Amino acid sequence: MNVPLSQSFYNQPTLELAIALLGKKLIHDTDDGICEGYIVETEAYMGPHDRAAHSYNNRRTARTEVMFGEAGTIYTYTMHTHVLLNIVCAQKNIPHAILIRAIEPLEHCIPLLKERRKAAKNNAQLTNGPGKLCQAFNINMSYNGKSIFLPPLYIAEGKDIKQIVESKRVGIENSGEAKDFLWRFYEQDNVYVSKRD
């Protein structure tokens, strides 16, 4: 039985939460089946002082307003044609968020994920990136502003991950010194990680 983690779990300092989310189970109860898998890669974004964050310099727009909300709020946005899933953290009005970058799906979910991700050439490509996992798990923009501790999309306890790598974030080359921050965390040697050092 999957039980959502309480809202208090998301009140940890941002970098600590990004690590604590590794191994936790992301679950989406959809009309055509339950998708679930272990989070194996995260990235922290800490506006207003993080040039790679949408909320850099406390930028408040219709899109970023969600980031100023309470910890545990879902922040989704589109990049190209893909939806990306983020979890708002830190105190209210401090716009930090953690991007969920990769999922190791549970075996029973793989047939459903393959139906949704027909372009995937192997199981690892089903969920080894933030856009891929949202497509596979059928996570869309309708979740923006909702809570990650309330079904049908929520996070529960999972497994312990002992070997964690700290690394630079991906795809933020034009963000000045922020491109070098070691704010990406992933399970070492996991084939579902989007990019391993």
N, C-alpha and C positions, 0 to 999 in steps of 0.2 A: 504494500500500500504506500503510494507516494504522498507525503505530507508536505505542503509548501513551507519553505523556510519563513520564519516570521519577519516582519518589517524590521525589527531590531537588528537582524543580521546585517542589513545594508547600511547601518550607521557606523561601520568601521572606517578608519582612514582609507583614502582612495587606493593607495598602492597595496595596503594590506588586504583590502577587499578584492582587488584584482587577482591576488594570489589565492585568497580563500575560495574564490569561485571555481578554481581549477578542481576538477573531480566531482563537482556538484552536478546534479542531473537536471537538464533542461527538458521540460515536458510540455507538449502541446496536444490537448485532447480535441481532435478535429472530427468532423462529420464522417470522414472515411477511415478513421483509425487514430490510435494514439501514437505519436512520435515521441521518442525519448532517447537521450544520449548524454554522455559525460562531456562537460566543458573541458577542453584540453588546451585552449589558447585564448588569452584575453589581452586587451590593450587599455591602458589608463589614459584619460585625457583630463587635464586639470587646468581649465580656464579659471581665472582670467589671465594667468601668467604663462600659459602654454600656447605658443603661436600655432600649434597644430590643431588646437581645439576650436570648434565652431563658436564657442563662447569666449574666445580670446578677447582680452580687454573689456570684459563684461558686456560683450555685444548681445543685445536683446533684439531679436527679430521674431516674426511669427513662427519660424522654425525652431529657434533656440530657446524660446520661452519655457518649454518643458524642462530644460536643463536646470532651471532655477527653482524647480519644485522639490518635493520631499524625496529622500533616499528611497529607492525601490520603485520609483516611477520608470516606466518604459519610455525610451526615446528612440523612435524609429525615423529614419530618413532614407531617401533614395539617392543612389550614386549610379549614374548611367541608367541602366534598367533594373538595378538590384536594390532591394530593401536591406538595410543593415539594422541589427538589433543592438541597442545600448541600454545599460542600466544606470539611471541617475544615482549619484551618491553624494556624500558630504552633506553639510547642513543646508537647510533651505536658503536660497538666494546665493549659494556658492556653487556655481555651475560646473560640477565635475561629472564625468560619466565614464563608464567602462564598456568598451566594445567587445561583444562576444565574437571571436574570430574563427573558432573551429570547434566541432563537436565529433566525438566518437559515438556513433549511433549504436543502440542495442540491436542485437541480431534480428529480433522479431520485427523490427521496423524497416529493415533494409528493402524488402519488396515494395513497400509503399513509397519509400524515398526514391527508388529507381523509377517508379511510375512518374514521379514529379520532376526528376532530374534525368531525363532521357539522354542528355548530352554527356553524362558522366561515363567515362571509359572504364572505371573500376570503382570499387566501394569507397576508396579513399576520396575520390573526387566528388562524392555525394555531398560532403559537408566540410571540406578542407578549405574553407574561406567564408567570410562573413555573408557575402551575397548568396553563395551556394547553400549554406545552411538554412537561410531564411526561405529560399525557394523550396528546398527539400522538406522543411518543417511547415511550409505554408504559413509563414509569418508575414503579415502585410501591414500597411500603414494604418489600418484600423486600430492597432494596439497602441499607437502613439498616445502618451498621456495616461495610460492605464497602469495598474499596479502589477508588478512581477510576482507578488505573493498571493495573487488571487487567480484561480482557474478561469479559463481553460489553458492559459499560457503562464507557466510558473516554474520555479526552481525548487528542487528538493535535495535532501542529502544524497550522496552518491558513494564515491570510493575515495580512498586516500591516494594522493599522488606525492611520491617522495622525491623524485628527481625533477626539479623545476629549473628551467633556463630563463635568465633575464636577458633581454635583447632589445635592440632598437625596434621602433615601430615601423610599419610597412607603408609605403606609398605617401610619405610626407616630406619628400626631399626639399620642398620649397618653404620650409618652416623655420629657417634660421637655426639657432642653437638647439631648438626643440627636436630636430631630426636625430640628434645624438642621445637623447634621453633613453635610458634603459627601462622603458615602461611597458614593454611587451613581455608576457610571461607564458610559458608553455611547458607541456610535459615532454621531457627529453625522449627522443626516439619514437614518439607516437606518430604513426603514418598519416593521421588525420590533420596534423598541424599544417598550416598553410605555407609556411616558409621556415625551414630549419637552418640554423647557422652551421 
